Amino acid sequence: MPSCRICNKPLIWKKPYKKGDRPVEKDGSIHDCSRIENEDLKCIICGGSVGCPNCEFIEDCNPQSVSPLCICKKCEQLEDPFISYKKAVAEKFPMLNIKI
């Protein structure tokens, strides 16, 4: 059974499938976990809370699309945060083949 790439819930497609149809959950409701708001994300470097509700960019951010890429304020203050960020991204997404 296919599952959501974001939340891993099992999904069902209505039959017959038409272009533009959305997956539904087992109870028949339309699945749209990308609309979850105010969910705090995990820092890609340390794994701690990013602090989304207090983030200065929350008005312009879609947390579900950036979720694996955010960093927390503590890691932002590291000596060389960009190097730490690149290392973390390279470890978590080896298929990107990032050179450090």
mmCIF file as gemmi writes it, N, C-alpha and C atoms, coordinates in Angstrom:
data_model
loop_
_atom_site.group_PDB
_atom_site.id
_atom_site.type_symbol
_atom_site.label_atom_id
_atom_site.label_alt_id
_atom_site.label_comp_id
_atom_site.label_asym_id
_atom_site.label_entity_id
_atom_site.label_seq_id
_atom_site.pdbx_PDB_ins_code
_atom_site.Cartn_x
_atom_site.Cartn_y
_atom_site.Cartn_z
_atom_site.occupancy
_atom_site.B_iso_or_equiv
_atom_site.pdbx_formal_charge
_atom_site.auth_seq_id
_atom_site.auth_asym_id
_atom_site.pdbx_PDB_model_num
ATOM 1 N N . MET Axp A 1 ? 0.852 -1.181 0 1 0 ? 1 A 1
ATOM 2 C CA . MET Axp A 1 ? 0 0 0 1 0 ? 1 A 1
ATOM 3 C C . MET Axp A 1 ? 0.894 1.24 0 1 0 ? 1 A 1
ATOM 4 N N . PRO Axp A 2 ? 0.628 2.207 -0.872 1 0 ? 2 A 1
ATOM 5 C CA . PRO Axp A 2 ? 1.445 3.424 -0.89 1 0 ? 2 A 1
ATOM 6 C C . PRO Axp A 2 ? 1.249 4.228 0.393 1 0 ? 2 A 1
ATOM 7 N N . SER Axp A 3 ? 2.281 4.995 0.749 1 0 ? 3 A 1
ATOM 8 C CA . SER Axp A 3 ? 2.18 5.829 1.941 1 0 ? 3 A 1
ATOM 9 C C . SER Axp A 3 ? 2.678 7.234 1.629 1 0 ? 3 A 1
ATOM 10 N N . CYS Axp A 4 ? 2.315 8.17 2.489 1 0 ? 4 A 1
ATOM 11 C CA . CYS Axp A 4 ? 2.689 9.574 2.335 1 0 ? 4 A 1
ATOM 12 C C . CYS Axp A 4 ? 4.197 9.728 2.539 1 0 ? 4 A 1
ATOM 13 N N . ARG Axp A 5 ? 4.846 10.525 1.687 1 0 ? 5 A 1
ATOM 14 C CA . ARG Axp A 5 ? 6.28 10.767 1.824 1 0 ? 5 A 1
ATOM 15 C C . ARG Axp A 5 ? 6.6 11.604 3.051 1 0 ? 5 A 1
ATOM 16 N N . ILE Axp A 6 ? 5.643 12.372 3.553 1 0 ? 6 A 1
ATOM 17 C CA . ILE Axp A 6 ? 5.891 13.256 4.684 1 0 ? 6 A 1
ATOM 18 C C . ILE Axp A 6 ? 5.596 12.573 6.013 1 0 ? 6 A 1
ATOM 19 N N . CYS Axp A 7 ? 4.409 11.972 6.13 1 0 ? 7 A 1
ATOM 20 C CA . CYS Axp A 7 ? 3.994 11.434 7.431 1 0 ? 7 A 1
ATOM 21 C C . CYS Axp A 7 ? 3.941 9.909 7.489 1 0 ? 7 A 1
ATOM 22 N N . ASN Axp A 8 ? 4.17 9.236 6.384 1 0 ? 8 A 1
ATOM 23 C CA . ASN Axp A 8 ? 4.164 7.767 6.293 1 0 ? 8 A 1
ATOM 24 C C . ASN Axp A 8 ? 2.818 7.106 6.548 1 0 ? 8 A 1
ATOM 25 N N . LYS Axp A 9 ? 1.724 7.866 6.551 1 0 ? 9 A 1
ATOM 26 C CA . LYS Axp A 9 ? 0.402 7.251 6.698 1 0 ? 9 A 1
ATOM 27 C C . LYS Axp A 9 ? 0.069 6.476 5.432 1 0 ? 9 A 1
ATOM 28 N N . PRO Axp A 10 ? -0.559 5.302 5.579 1 0 ? 10 A 1
ATOM 29 C CA . PRO Axp A 10 ? -0.982 4.576 4.378 1 0 ? 10 A 1
ATOM 30 C C . PRO Axp A 10 ? -2.077 5.351 3.647 1 0 ? 10 A 1
ATOM 31 N N . LEU Axp A 11 ? -1.988 5.395 2.333 1 0 ? 11 A 1
ATOM 32 C CA . LEU Axp A 11 ? -2.947 6.162 1.536 1 0 ? 11 A 1
ATOM 33 C C . LEU Axp A 11 ? -3.643 5.268 0.52 1 0 ? 11 A 1
ATOM 34 N N . ILE Axp A 12 ? -4.821 5.685 0.133 1 0 ? 12 A 1
ATOM 35 C CA . ILE Axp A 12 ? -5.625 4.966 -0.848 1 0 ? 12 A 1
ATOM 36 C C . ILE Axp A 12 ? -5.969 5.946 -1.964 1 0 ? 12 A 1
ATOM 37 N N . TRP Axp A 13 ? -5.905 5.48 -3.199 1 0 ? 13 A 1
ATOM 38 C CA . TRP Axp A 13 ? -6.31 6.314 -4.325 1 0 ? 13 A 1
ATOM 39 C C . TRP Axp A 13 ? -7.712 5.905 -4.747 1 0 ? 13 A 1
ATOM 40 N N . LYS Axp A 14 ? -8.554 6.912 -5.004 1 0 ? 14 A 1
ATOM 41 C CA . LYS Axp A 14 ? -9.907 6.623 -5.486 1 0 ? 14 A 1
ATOM 42 C C . LYS Axp A 14 ? -9.812 5.991 -6.869 1 0 ? 14 A 1
ATOM 43 N N . LYS Axp A 15 ? -10.71 5.092 -7.151 1 0 ? 15 A 1
ATOM 44 C CA . LYS Axp A 15 ? -10.75 4.472 -8.477 1 0 ? 15 A 1
ATOM 45 C C . LYS Axp A 15 ? -12.071 4.797 -9.119 1 0 ? 15 A 1
ATOM 46 N N . PRO Axp A 16 ? -12.15 5.12 -10.375 1 0 ? 16 A 1
ATOM 47 C CA . PRO Axp A 16 ? -11.017 5.271 -11.278 1 0 ? 16 A 1
ATOM 48 C C . PRO Axp A 16 ? -10.285 6.579 -10.995 1 0 ? 16 A 1
ATOM 49 N N . TYR Axp A 17 ? -8.978 6.552 -11.135 1 0 ? 17 A 1
ATOM 50 C CA . TYR Axp A 17 ? -8.15 7.729 -10.896 1 0 ? 17 A 1
ATOM 51 C C . TYR Axp A 17 ? -8.302 8.719 -12.036 1 0 ? 17 A 1
ATOM 52 N N . LYS Axp A 18 ? -8.507 9.982 -11.671 1 0 ? 18 A 1
ATOM 53 C CA . LYS Axp A 18 ? -8.567 11.056 -12.664 1 0 ? 18 A 1
ATOM 54 C C . LYS Axp A 18 ? -7.462 12.048 -12.347 1 0 ? 18 A 1
ATOM 55 N N . LYS Axp A 19 ? -6.958 12.721 -13.366 1 0 ? 19 A 1
ATOM 56 C CA . LYS Axp A 19 ? -5.912 13.712 -13.162 1 0 ? 19 A 1
ATOM 57 C C . LYS Axp A 19 ? -6.378 14.745 -12.141 1 0 ? 19 A 1
ATOM 58 N N . GLY Axp A 20 ? -5.52 15.049 -11.176 1 0 ? 20 A 1
ATOM 59 C CA . GLY Axp A 20 ? -5.85 16.033 -10.154 1 0 ? 20 A 1
ATOM 60 C C . GLY Axp A 20 ? -6.438 15.432 -8.895 1 0 ? 20 A 1
ATOM 61 N N . ASP Axp A 21 ? -6.76 14.13 -8.929 1 0 ? 21 A 1
ATOM 62 C CA . ASP Axp A 21 ? -7.28 13.48 -7.723 1 0 ? 21 A 1
ATOM 63 C C . ASP Axp A 21 ? -6.217 13.485 -6.635 1 0 ? 21 A 1
ATOM 64 N N . ARG Axp A 22 ? -6.673 13.497 -5.401 1 0 ? 22 A 1
ATOM 65 C CA . ARG Axp A 22 ? -5.769 13.468 -4.252 1 0 ? 22 A 1
ATOM 66 C C . ARG Axp A 22 ? -5.939 12.151 -3.524 1 0 ? 22 A 1
ATOM 67 N N . PRO Axp A 23 ? -4.896 11.681 -2.861 1 0 ? 23 A 1
ATOM 68 C CA . PRO Axp A 23 ? -5.04 10.441 -2.099 1 0 ? 23 A 1
ATOM 69 C C . PRO Axp A 23 ? -5.971 10.651 -0.913 1 0 ? 23 A 1
ATOM 70 N N . VAL Axp A 24 ? -6.598 9.576 -0.48 1 0 ? 24 A 1
ATOM 71 C CA . VAL Axp A 24 ? -7.493 9.656 0.672 1 0 ? 24 A 1
ATOM 72 C C . VAL Axp A 24 ? -6.994 8.713 1.76 1 0 ? 24 A 1
ATOM 73 N N . GLU Axp A 25 ? -7.422 9.004 2.987 1 0 ? 25 A 1
ATOM 74 C CA . GLU Axp A 25 ? -7.079 8.138 4.102 1 0 ? 25 A 1
ATOM 75 C C . GLU Axp A 25 ? -8.092 7.008 4.177 1 0 ? 25 A 1
ATOM 76 N N . LYS Axp A 26 ? -7.831 6.035 5.037 1 0 ? 26 A 1
ATOM 77 C CA . LYS Axp A 26 ? -8.696 4.861 5.13 1 0 ? 26 A 1
ATOM 78 C C . LYS Axp A 26 ? -10.149 5.219 5.421 1 0 ? 26 A 1
ATOM 79 N N . ASP Axp A 27 ? -10.356 6.326 6.151 1 0 ? 27 A 1
ATOM 80 C CA . ASP Axp A 27 ? -11.729 6.728 6.479 1 0 ? 27 A 1
ATOM 81 C C . ASP Axp A 27 ? -12.405 7.495 5.343 1 0 ? 27 A 1
ATOM 82 N N . GLY Axp A 28 ? -11.696 7.718 4.225 1 0 ? 28 A 1
ATOM 83 C CA . GLY Axp A 28 ? -12.271 8.405 3.075 1 0 ? 28 A 1
ATOM 84 C C . GLY Axp A 28 ? -11.988 9.896 3.03 1 0 ? 28 A 1
ATOM 85 N N . SER Axp A 29 ? -11.409 10.46 4.095 1 0 ? 29 A 1
ATOM 86 C CA . SER Axp A 29 ? -11.111 11.894 4.094 1 0 ? 29 A 1
ATOM 87 C C . SER Axp A 29 ? -9.876 12.168 3.233 1 0 ? 29 A 1
ATOM 88 N N . ILE Axp A 30 ? -9.847 13.342 2.621 1 0 ? 30 A 1
ATOM 89 C CA . ILE Axp A 30 ? -8.723 13.71 1.758 1 0 ? 30 A 1
ATOM 90 C C . ILE Axp A 30 ? -7.485 13.915 2.621 1 0 ? 30 A 1
ATOM 91 N N . HIS Axp A 31 ? -6.384 13.311 2.197 1 0 ? 31 A 1
ATOM 92 C CA . HIS Axp A 31 ? -5.126 13.41 2.936 1 0 ? 31 A 1
ATOM 93 C C . HIS Axp A 31 ? -4.381 14.659 2.503 1 0 ? 31 A 1
ATOM 94 N N . ASP Axp A 32 ? -4.035 15.511 3.452 1 0 ? 32 A 1
ATOM 95 C CA . ASP Axp A 32 ? -3.273 16.713 3.145 1 0 ? 32 A 1
ATOM 96 C C . ASP Axp A 32 ? -2.437 17.095 4.355 1 0 ? 32 A 1
ATOM 97 N N . CYS Axp A 33 ? -1.414 16.319 4.646 1 0 ? 33 A 1
ATOM 98 C CA . CYS Axp A 33 ? -0.589 16.611 5.813 1 0 ? 33 A 1
ATOM 99 C C . CYS Axp A 33 ? 0.31 17.816 5.577 1 0 ? 33 A 1
ATOM 100 N N . SER Axp A 34 ? 0.413 18.299 4.349 1 0 ? 34 A 1
ATOM 101 C CA . SER Axp A 34 ? 1.243 19.468 4.091 1 0 ? 34 A 1
ATOM 102 C C . SER Axp A 34 ? 0.629 20.729 4.684 1 0 ? 34 A 1
ATOM 103 N N . ARG Axp A 35 ? -0.598 20.646 5.131 1 0 ? 35 A 1
ATOM 104 C CA . ARG Axp A 35 ? -1.243 21.814 5.73 1 0 ? 35 A 1
ATOM 105 C C . ARG Axp A 35 ? -1.089 21.871 7.241 1 0 ? 35 A 1
ATOM 106 N N . ILE Axp A 36 ? -0.323 20.93 7.803 1 0 ? 36 A 1
ATOM 107 C CA . ILE Axp A 36 ? -0.099 20.95 9.244 1 0 ? 36 A 1
ATOM 108 C C . ILE Axp A 36 ? 0.699 22.208 9.566 1 0 ? 36 A 1
ATOM 109 N N . GLU Axp A 37 ? 0.188 23.022 10.463 1 0 ? 37 A 1
ATOM 110 C CA . GLU Axp A 37 ? 0.857 24.268 10.801 1 0 ? 37 A 1
ATOM 111 C C . GLU Axp A 37 ? 1.35 24.225 12.236 1 0 ? 37 A 1
ATOM 112 N N . ASN Axp A 38 ? 2.307 25.079 12.531 1 0 ? 38 A 1
ATOM 113 C CA . ASN Axp A 38 ? 2.861 25.226 13.869 1 0 ? 38 A 1
ATOM 114 C C . ASN Axp A 38 ? 3.471 23.934 14.409 1 0 ? 38 A 1
ATOM 115 N N . GLU Axp A 39 ? 3.85 23.047 13.528 1 0 ? 39 A 1
ATOM 116 C CA . GLU Axp A 39 ? 4.536 21.848 13.978 1 0 ? 39 A 1
ATOM 117 C C . GLU Axp A 39 ? 6.012 22.181 14.038 1 0 ? 39 A 1
ATOM 118 N N . ASP Axp A 40 ? 6.633 21.902 15.177 1 0 ? 40 A 1
ATOM 119 C CA . ASP Axp A 40 ? 8.039 22.23 15.329 1 0 ? 40 A 1
ATOM 120 C C . ASP Axp A 40 ? 8.9 21.198 14.614 1 0 ? 40 A 1
ATOM 121 N N . LEU Axp A 41 ? 9.889 21.667 13.911 1 0 ? 41 A 1
ATOM 122 C CA . LEU Axp A 41 ? 10.773 20.807 13.136 1 0 ? 41 A 1
ATOM 123 C C . LEU Axp A 41 ? 12.029 20.478 13.926 1 0 ? 41 A 1
ATOM 124 N N . LYS Axp A 42 ? 12.782 19.515 13.431 1 0 ? 42 A 1
ATOM 125 C CA . LYS Axp A 42 ? 14.04 19.105 14.053 1 0 ? 42 A 1
ATOM 126 C C . LYS Axp A 42 ? 15.209 19.716 13.286 1 0 ? 42 A 1
ATOM 127 N N . CYS Axp A 43 ? 16.218 20.15 14.027 1 0 ? 43 A 1
ATOM 128 C CA . CYS Axp A 43 ? 17.426 20.73 13.445 1 0 ? 43 A 1
ATOM 129 C C . CYS Axp A 43 ? 18.2 19.649 12.696 1 0 ? 43 A 1
ATOM 130 N N . ILE Axp A 44 ? 18.648 19.959 11.493 1 0 ? 44 A 1
ATOM 131 C CA . ILE Axp A 44 ? 19.392 18.982 10.7 1 0 ? 44 A 1
ATOM 132 C C . ILE Axp A 44 ? 20.762 18.692 11.304 1 0 ? 44 A 1
ATOM 133 N N . ILE Axp A 45 ? 21.312 19.622 12.081 1 0 ? 45 A 1
ATOM 134 C CA . ILE Axp A 45 ? 22.649 19.434 12.653 1 0 ? 45 A 1
ATOM 135 C C . ILE Axp A 45 ? 22.597 18.666 13.97 1 0 ? 45 A 1
ATOM 136 N N . CYS Axp A 46 ? 21.81 19.165 14.94 1 0 ? 46 A 1
ATOM 137 C CA . CYS Axp A 46 ? 21.821 18.552 16.277 1 0 ? 46 A 1
ATOM 138 C C . CYS Axp A 46 ? 20.599 17.686 16.565 1 0 ? 46 A 1
ATOM 139 N N . GLY Axp A 47 ? 19.553 17.798 15.767 1 0 ? 47 A 1
ATOM 140 C CA . GLY Axp A 47 ? 18.343 17.011 15.997 1 0 ? 47 A 1
ATOM 141 C C . GLY Axp A 47 ? 17.405 17.614 17.025 1 0 ? 47 A 1
ATOM 142 N N . GLY Axp A 48 ? 17.772 18.754 17.588 1 0 ? 48 A 1
ATOM 143 C CA . GLY Axp A 48 ? 16.924 19.427 18.57 1 0 ? 48 A 1
ATOM 144 C C . GLY Axp A 48 ? 15.8 20.2 17.907 1 0 ? 48 A 1
ATOM 145 N N . SER Axp A 49 ? 14.962 20.811 18.722 1 0 ? 49 A 1
ATOM 146 C CA . SER Axp A 49 ? 13.834 21.593 18.231 1 0 ? 49 A 1
ATOM 147 C C . SER Axp A 49 ? 14.323 22.854 17.531 1 0 ? 49 A 1
ATOM 148 N N . VAL Axp A 50 ? 13.713 23.171 16.404 1 0 ? 50 A 1
ATOM 149 C CA . VAL Axp A 50 ? 14.081 24.362 15.646 1 0 ? 50 A 1
ATOM 150 C C . VAL Axp A 50 ? 13.404 25.606 16.219 1 0 ? 50 A 1
ATOM 151 N N . GLY Axp A 51 ? 12.21 25.456 16.769 1 0 ? 51 A 1
ATOM 152 C CA . GLY Axp A 51 ? 11.496 26.593 17.343 1 0 ? 51 A 1
ATOM 153 C C . GLY Axp A 51 ? 10.637 27.322 16.336 1 0 ? 51 A 1
ATOM 154 N N . CYS Axp A 52 ? 9.937 26.585 15.487 1 0 ? 52 A 1
ATOM 155 C CA . CYS Axp A 52 ? 9.119 27.182 14.426 1 0 ? 52 A 1
ATOM 156 C C . CYS Axp A 52 ? 8.144 28.265 14.896 1 0 ? 52 A 1
ATOM 157 N N . PRO Axp A 53 ? 7.388 28.049 15.982 1 0 ? 53 A 1
ATOM 158 C CA . PRO Axp A 53 ? 6.426 29.083 16.372 1 0 ? 53 A 1
ATOM 159 C C . PRO Axp A 53 ? 7.07 30.442 16.645 1 0 ? 53 A 1
ATOM 160 N N . ASN Axp A 54 ? 8.352 30.463 17.02 1 0 ? 54 A 1
ATOM 161 C CA . ASN Axp A 54 ? 9.037 31.72 17.324 1 0 ? 54 A 1
ATOM 162 C C . ASN Axp A 54 ? 9.987 32.169 16.22 1 0 ? 54 A 1
ATOM 163 N N . CYS Axp A 55 ? 9.988 31.468 15.1 1 0 ? 55 A 1
ATOM 164 C CA . CYS Axp A 55 ? 10.93 31.77 14.021 1 0 ? 55 A 1
ATOM 165 C C . CYS Axp A 55 ? 10.564 33.075 13.313 1 0 ? 55 A 1
ATOM 166 N N . GLU Axp A 56 ? 11.591 33.836 12.965 1 0 ? 56 A 1
ATOM 167 C CA . GLU Axp A 56 ? 11.366 35.108 12.272 1 0 ? 56 A 1
ATOM 168 C C . GLU Axp A 56 ? 10.867 34.924 10.844 1 0 ? 56 A 1
ATOM 169 N N . PHE Axp A 57 ? 11.014 33.721 10.29 1 0 ? 57 A 1
ATOM 170 C CA . PHE Axp A 57 ? 10.609 33.462 8.91 1 0 ? 57 A 1
ATOM 171 C C . PHE Axp A 57 ? 9.301 32.683 8.8 1 0 ? 57 A 1
ATOM 172 N N . ILE Axp A 58 ? 8.602 32.453 9.906 1 0 ? 58 A 1
ATOM 173 C CA . ILE Axp A 58 ? 7.421 31.589 9.91 1 0 ? 58 A 1
ATOM 174 C C . ILE Axp A 58 ? 6.332 32.074 8.95 1 0 ? 58 A 1
ATOM 175 N N . GLU Axp A 59 ? 6.222 33.358 8.734 1 0 ? 59 A 1
ATOM 176 C CA . GLU Axp A 59 ? 5.198 33.889 7.828 1 0 ? 59 A 1
ATOM 177 C C . GLU Axp A 59 ? 5.456 33.493 6.373 1 0 ? 59 A 1
ATOM 178 N N . ASP Axp A 60 ? 6.731 33.32 6.011 1 0 ? 60 A 1
ATOM 179 C CA . ASP Axp A 60 ? 7.101 33.009 4.631 1 0 ? 60 A 1
ATOM 180 C C . ASP Axp A 60 ? 7.532 31.561 4.443 1 0 ? 60 A 1
ATOM 181 N N . CYS Axp A 61 ? 7.369 30.742 5.473 1 0 ? 61 A 1
ATOM 182 C CA . CYS Axp A 61 ? 7.905 29.386 5.442 1 0 ? 61 A 1
ATOM 183 C C . CYS Axp A 61 ? 6.802 28.346 5.29 1 0 ? 61 A 1
ATOM 184 N N . ASN Axp A 62 ? 7.107 27.295 4.561 1 0 ? 62 A 1
ATOM 185 C CA . ASN Axp A 62 ? 6.24 26.124 4.501 1 0 ? 62 A 1
ATOM 186 C C . ASN Axp A 62 ? 6.994 25.013 5.222 1 0 ? 62 A 1
ATOM 187 N N . PRO Axp A 63 ? 6.73 24.821 6.524 1 0 ? 63 A 1
ATOM 188 C CA . PRO Axp A 63 ? 7.515 23.865 7.314 1 0 ? 63 A 1
ATOM 189 C C . PRO Axp A 63 ? 7.593 22.465 6.724 1 0 ? 63 A 1
ATOM 190 N N . GLN Axp A 64 ? 6.552 22.012 6.051 1 0 ? 64 A 1
ATOM 191 C CA . GLN Axp A 64 ? 6.588 20.654 5.513 1 0 ? 64 A 1
ATOM 192 C C . GLN Axp A 64 ? 7.552 20.507 4.347 1 0 ? 64 A 1
ATOM 193 N N . SER Axp A 65 ? 7.816 21.591 3.623 1 0 ? 65 A 1
ATOM 194 C CA . SER Axp A 65 ? 8.733 21.459 2.491 1 0 ? 65 A 1
ATOM 195 C C . SER Axp A 65 ? 10.182 21.69 2.891 1 0 ? 65 A 1
ATOM 196 N N . VAL Axp A 66 ? 10.431 22.363 4.011 1 0 ? 66 A 1
ATOM 197 C CA . VAL Axp A 66 ? 11.811 22.607 4.444 1 0 ? 66 A 1
ATOM 198 C C . VAL Axp A 66 ? 12.199 21.737 5.624 1 0 ? 66 A 1
ATOM 199 N N . SER Axp A 67 ? 11.297 20.909 6.093 1 0 ? 67 A 1
ATOM 200 C CA . SER Axp A 67 ? 11.504 20.183 7.341 1 0 ? 67 A 1
ATOM 201 C C . SER Axp A 67 ? 12.856 19.511 7.508 1 0 ? 67 A 1
ATOM 202 N N . PRO Axp A 68 ? 13.41 18.85 6.507 1 0 ? 68 A 1
ATOM 203 C CA . PRO Axp A 68 ? 14.7 18.218 6.776 1 0 ? 68 A 1
ATOM 204 C C . PRO Axp A 68 ? 15.883 19.172 6.65 1 0 ? 68 A 1
ATOM 205 N N . LEU Axp A 69 ? 15.635 20.445 6.362 1 0 ? 69 A 1
ATOM 206 C CA . LEU Axp A 69 ? 16.731 21.353 6.056 1 0 ? 69 A 1
ATOM 207 C C . LEU Axp A 69 ? 16.915 22.514 7.024 1 0 ? 69 A 1
ATOM 208 N N . CYS Axp A 70 ? 16.089 22.65 8.041 1 0 ? 70 A 1
ATOM 209 C CA . CYS Axp A 70 ? 16.186 23.772 8.977 1 0 ? 70 A 1
ATOM 210 C C . CYS Axp A 70 ? 17.288 23.562 10.014 1 0 ? 70 A 1
ATOM 211 N N . ILE Axp A 71 ? 17.787 24.676 10.571 1 0 ? 71 A 1
ATOM 212 C CA . ILE Axp A 71 ? 18.713 24.59 11.698 1 0 ? 71 A 1
ATOM 213 C C . ILE Axp A 71 ? 18.192 25.459 12.836 1 0 ? 71 A 1
ATOM 214 N N . CYS Axp A 72 ? 18.572 25.109 14.052 1 0 ? 72 A 1
ATOM 215 C CA . CYS Axp A 72 ? 18.119 25.852 15.229 1 0 ? 72 A 1
ATOM 216 C C . CYS Axp A 72 ? 19.041 27.049 15.483 1 0 ? 72 A 1
ATOM 217 N N . LYS Axp A 73 ? 18.617 27.935 16.362 1 0 ? 73 A 1
ATOM 218 C CA . LYS Axp A 73 ? 19.401 29.129 16.69 1 0 ? 73 A 1
ATOM 219 C C . LYS Axp A 73 ? 20.738 28.754 17.32 1 0 ? 73 A 1
ATOM 220 N N . LYS Axp A 74 ? 20.746 27.699 18.149 1 0 ? 74 A 1
ATOM 221 C CA . LYS Axp A 74 ? 21.987 27.269 18.801 1 0 ? 74 A 1
ATOM 222 C C . LYS Axp A 74 ? 23.028 26.87 17.751 1 0 ? 74 A 1
ATOM 223 N N . CYS Axp A 75 ? 22.627 26.085 16.769 1 0 ? 75 A 1
ATOM 224 C CA . CYS Axp A 75 ? 23.56 25.649 15.721 1 0 ? 75 A 1
ATOM 225 C C . CYS Axp A 75 ? 23.912 26.787 14.769 1 0 ? 75 A 1
ATOM 226 N N . GLU Axp A 76 ? 23.014 27.74 14.631 1 0 ? 76 A 1
ATOM 227 C CA . GLU Axp A 76 ? 23.295 28.909 13.796 1 0 ? 76 A 1
ATOM 228 C C . GLU Axp A 76 ? 24.442 29.724 14.393 1 0 ? 76 A 1
ATOM 229 N N . GLN Axp A 77 ? 24.624 29.637 15.724 1 0 ? 77 A 1
ATOM 230 C CA . GLN Axp A 77 ? 25.659 30.4 16.416 1 0 ? 77 A 1
ATOM 231 C C . GLN Axp A 77 ? 26.997 29.654 16.505 1 0 ? 77 A 1
ATOM 232 N N . LEU Axp A 78 ? 27.093 28.459 15.922 1 0 ? 78 A 1
ATOM 233 C CA . LEU Axp A 78 ? 28.351 27.706 15.944 1 0 ? 78 A 1
ATOM 234 C C . LEU Axp A 78 ? 29.454 28.498 15.248 1 0 ? 78 A 1
ATOM 235 N N . GLU Axp A 79 ? 30.699 28.087 15.473 1 0 ? 79 A 1
ATOM 236 C CA . GLU Axp A 79 ? 31.835 28.802 14.896 1 0 ? 79 A 1
ATOM 237 C C . GLU Axp A 79 ? 31.749 28.881 13.374 1 0 ? 79 A 1
ATOM 238 N N . ASP Axp A 80 ? 31.453 27.771 12.725 1 0 ? 80 A 1
ATOM 239 C CA . ASP Axp A 80 ? 31.303 27.768 11.265 1 0 ? 80 A 1
ATOM 240 C C . ASP Axp A 80 ? 30.04 26.989 10.908 1 0 ? 80 A 1
ATOM 241 N N . PRO Axp A 81 ? 28.867 27.642 11.027 1 0 ? 81 A 1
ATOM 242 C CA . PRO Axp A 81 ? 27.607 26.916 10.845 1 0 ? 81 A 1
ATOM 243 C C . PRO Axp A 81 ? 27.413 26.348 9.437 1 0 ? 81 A 1
ATOM 244 N N . PHE Axp A 82 ? 27.954 27.001 8.423 1 0 ? 82 A 1
ATOM 245 C CA . PHE Axp A 82 ? 27.742 26.505 7.066 1 0 ? 82 A 1
ATOM 246 C C . PHE Axp A 82 ? 28.453 25.168 6.841 1 0 ? 82 A 1
ATOM 247 N N . ILE Axp A 83 ? 29.661 25.027 7.385 1 0 ? 83 A 1
ATOM 248 C CA . ILE Axp A 83 ? 30.387 23.755 7.263 1 0 ? 83 A 1
ATOM 249 C C . ILE Axp A 83 ? 29.625 22.659 7.997 1 0 ? 83 A 1
ATOM 250 N N . SER Axp A 84 ? 29.133 22.954 9.201 1 0 ? 84 A 1
ATOM 251 C CA . SER Axp A 84 ? 28.344 21.972 9.962 1 0 ? 84 A 1
ATOM 252 C C . SER Axp A 84 ? 27.079 21.602 9.205 1 0 ? 84 A 1
ATOM 253 N N . TYR Axp A 85 ? 26.454 22.597 8.594 1 0 ? 85 A 1
ATOM 254 C CA . TYR Axp A 85 ? 25.232 22.368 7.825 1 0 ? 85 A 1
ATOM 255 C C . TYR Axp A 85 ? 25.522 21.459 6.626 1 0 ? 85 A 1
ATOM 256 N N . LYS Axp A 86 ? 26.586 21.752 5.88 1 0 ? 86 A 1
ATOM 257 C CA . LYS Axp A 86 ? 26.938 20.93 4.722 1 0 ? 86 A 1
ATOM 258 C C . LYS Axp A 86 ? 27.235 19.492 5.13 1 0 ? 86 A 1
ATOM 259 N N . LYS Axp A 87 ? 27.952 19.305 6.246 1 0 ? 87 A 1
ATOM 260 C CA . LYS Axp A 87 ? 28.26 17.953 6.722 1 0 ? 87 A 1
ATOM 261 C C . LYS Axp A 87 ? 26.983 17.204 7.075 1 0 ? 87 A 1
ATOM 262 N N . ALA Axp A 88 ? 26.066 17.885 7.775 1 0 ? 88 A 1
ATOM 263 C CA . ALA Axp A 88 ? 24.806 17.248 8.175 1 0 ? 88 A 1
ATOM 264 C C . ALA Axp A 88 ? 23.97 16.876 6.955 1 0 ? 88 A 1
ATOM 265 N N . VAL Axp A 89 ? 23.9 17.766 5.978 1 0 ? 89 A 1
ATOM 266 C CA . VAL Axp A 89 ? 23.136 17.484 4.755 1 0 ? 89 A 1
ATOM 267 C C . VAL Axp A 89 ? 23.773 16.319 3.999 1 0 ? 89 A 1
ATOM 268 N N . ALA Axp A 90 ? 25.098 16.303 3.91 1 0 ? 90 A 1
ATOM 269 C CA . ALA Axp A 90 ? 25.793 15.218 3.21 1 0 ? 90 A 1
ATOM 270 C C . ALA Axp A 90 ? 25.556 13.875 3.891 1 0 ? 90 A 1
ATOM 271 N N . GLU Axp A 91 ? 25.502 13.867 5.231 1 0 ? 91 A 1
ATOM 272 C CA . GLU Axp A 91 ? 25.255 12.622 5.969 1 0 ? 91 A 1
ATOM 273 C C . GLU Axp A 91 ? 23.821 12.136 5.802 1 0 ? 91 A 1
ATOM 274 N N . LYS Axp A 92 ? 22.87 13.065 5.867 1 0 ? 92 A 1
ATOM 275 C CA . LYS Axp A 92 ? 21.459 12.677 5.82 1 0 ? 92 A 1
ATOM 276 C C . LYS Axp A 92 ? 20.947 12.45 4.4 1 0 ? 92 A 1
ATOM 277 N N . PHE Axp A 93 ? 21.606 13.05 3.423 1 0 ? 93 A 1
ATOM 278 C CA . PHE Axp A 93 ? 21.194 12.913 2.028 1 0 ? 93 A 1
ATOM 279 C C . PHE Axp A 93 ? 22.4 12.537 1.168 1 0 ? 93 A 1
ATOM 280 N N . PRO Axp A 94 ? 22.938 11.324 1.338 1 0 ? 94 A 1
ATOM 281 C CA . PRO Axp A 94 ? 24.147 10.94 0.599 1 0 ? 94 A 1
ATOM 282 C C . PRO Axp A 94 ? 23.957 10.93 -0.917 1 0 ? 94 A 1
ATOM 283 N N . MET Axp A 95 ? 22.718 10.765 -1.381 1 0 ? 95 A 1
ATOM 284 C CA . MET Axp A 95 ? 22.481 10.735 -2.821 1 0 ? 95 A 1
ATOM 285 C C . MET Axp A 95 ? 22.742 12.082 -3.486 1 0 ? 95 A 1
ATOM 286 N N . LEU Axp A 96 ? 22.861 13.159 -2.692 1 0 ? 96 A 1
ATOM 287 C CA . LEU Axp A 96 ? 23.17 14.469 -3.263 1 0 ? 96 A 1
ATOM 288 C C . LEU Axp A 96 ? 24.644 14.581 -3.638 1 0 ? 96 A 1
ATOM 289 N N . ASN Axp A 97 ? 25.483 13.692 -3.071 1 0 ? 97 A 1
ATOM 290 C CA . ASN Axp A 97 ? 26.908 13.641 -3.383 1 0 ? 97 A 1
ATOM 291 C C . ASN Axp A 97 ? 27.578 14.999 -3.182 1 0 ? 97 A 1
ATOM 292 N N . ILE Axp A 98 ? 27.343 15.607 -2.018 1 0 ? 98 A 1
ATOM 293 C CA . ILE Axp A 98 ? 27.904 16.921 -1.699 1 0 ? 98 A 1
ATOM 294 C C . ILE Axp A 98 ? 29.369 16.767 -1.307 1 0 ? 98 A 1
ATOM 295 N N . LYS Axp A 99 ? 30.227 17.574 -1.892 1 0 ? 99 A 1
ATOM 296 C CA . LYS Axp A 99 ? 31.653 17.577 -1.555 1 0 ? 99 A 1
ATOM 297 C C . LYS Axp A 99 ? 31.889 18.622 -0.472 1 0 ? 99 A 1
ATOM 298 N N . ILE Axp A 100 ? 32.574 18.215 0.579 1 0 ? 100 A 1
ATOM 299 C CA . ILE Axp A 100 ? 32.822 19.14 1.7 1 0 ? 100 A 1
ATOM 300 C C . ILE Axp A 100 ? 34.256 19.615 1.653 1 0 ? 100 A 1
